[in-house]
């Protein structure tokens, strides 16, 4: 019998304001009266103190490119993304960069470009030609590639903050694209390490039928193989789109989900790949067997969680809340760390020249602190930001991967995602 | 009394003075960040004797110059609490600015310079009058506070700006900024005032700066066999009064590095508890107390033999530590 869970029929685009003109947001800290004359030191102990008098303020413009796309509304009323998702993270990073920047006479400016793919690429290309060297992209993989092609040959670097697409880091990697968003492989590996640590090795994989769902399922399969889990059963959750906001619903869900999840060989955990958010939130507590749920719902792997307070995280959450009046989401963090990386490069090179900053960002010297208790650096073979991944319930981050016991020759963070010897990327070079 | 009786009683009295019980010569105070308490440790028996409930999220702790008061940063209460150091009775609260994390007293005993972690500020407070004297805007997430022995120069570190800000205490203005490695947490002047040591937690290094010229004299790196480099995260730093040795707490590397303060070479690593952050000498510098946040204990190091003597169980997530000479 075909399962039909009550789902919405309206397709709502997110964000959808095609009438919105180009938004130029200039954010810089109010100048404070500080008798700062000399600038910071070089960190080379053998050089004498550098005194450089800069009368001009160095300006660095950063573009946030948000692709307007159709996306089905989420299953839960609580999960509608805020209008300024990502933008708020950008604003905070600009403010943080400018707090440091006033000591070094550097000023960071944000320009937000929101458009559908074709227009987005055109507008970003215009701005890059005018000299903007940094584009933070919240866009689909194809759009990121289009941006990359449009900016090819210029001194410009694109930070992919929104897509977990593995191909973008592998066969489709590009010299002018780095990634602050974790790849699907990293997320699945982070989850798998914890499940193995728990000794929950037998998985029942449940996945949706949209391309993103299938991609996440593929990442989970890879992770299972990599870390020694066994997928004892795999099922696709096919559904008919129906009205989400109907006046009834739970009576049928309560019947359908147990029926759908019965007759599975013995398993420890149900891993779910429902990136499209069509049914996954209904699965916990409804399955035939009493089992924990992990994956895109249940215990979820992500780059950030609004309740992370370790490693000074409280400071980030507090500043973000004050600025945005809402909790920080993973996309906000991905955008924030991208812009902070640019700020860090500008601080260390004492420059605003995109060419110099990009060279430094891609060099072995670069590192940035991101409230995750260790240095974050870009992988030299594909530009992916190495980072600890949080595994969280809706309320709290519960654990952080890499899990204890997973070792690596160079960095434990490289036990997450596709490692250098396996990499199919040949187009990225530091 | 007969002469023999007098002599006897005199010699008995003398004997009782000679064999008088040892009076405790030091007391250790430890703030427990998660428990909202202070553990008081007898510095002679090296045992915890008292646990006192204090404000919320207690972190930085220090003694007034006359050792009458124990001052505590109650970060989540947005205040500095003052306790009678001998009785641990609450005396008063001081204004502190929001989210005070660490602080340092002017060598004269007043004022108190407080790092407000949440608001990018250093707040200057008169501890007698309880008034805010000044607010100094600094970089993002200030924490480390160091002051020169003559009180003229204050150094504050900003965790996300990655700088050590040099502040003239006469004008309360920043006169210079030195870029250090990622996430600086602590600033410590040497007793002769010729160096200030700044730790970088994520960068994994300690930078030694000449305070007058702001020249970088050295950058100390650490390497421990069998420990991943990422786990070596320097936080607290203490330098002996004679300027010969420094001790650096290395966070999740669970060790304290012993550094030759003249050559800047690491001599030894001492294994203590987990996530060691802050350090404090006993008044005679023979002992060094370390707070091991993740194992809920304090380690005691013999600084002459360079050996860890014991661990003392305290509250959850011990953070700050200070030793009184009574």
Interface residues (C-beta under 8 A of the other chain):
Chain A: X32 X34 X35 X36 X37 X38 X39 X40 X41 X42 X43 X44 X45 X48 X49 X96 X99 X100 X103 X104 X312 X315 X318 X319 X340 X344 X347 X348 X367 X368 X369 X373 X374 X375 X411 X412
Chain B: X99 X117 X118 X120 X137 X139 X140 X141 X158 X159 X160 X161 X162 X163 X165 X173 X174 X175 X176 X177 X178 X179 X180 X181 X182 X183 X202 X203 X204 X207 X209 X213 X214 X215 X216 X217 X218 X219 X228 X230 X231 X233 X252
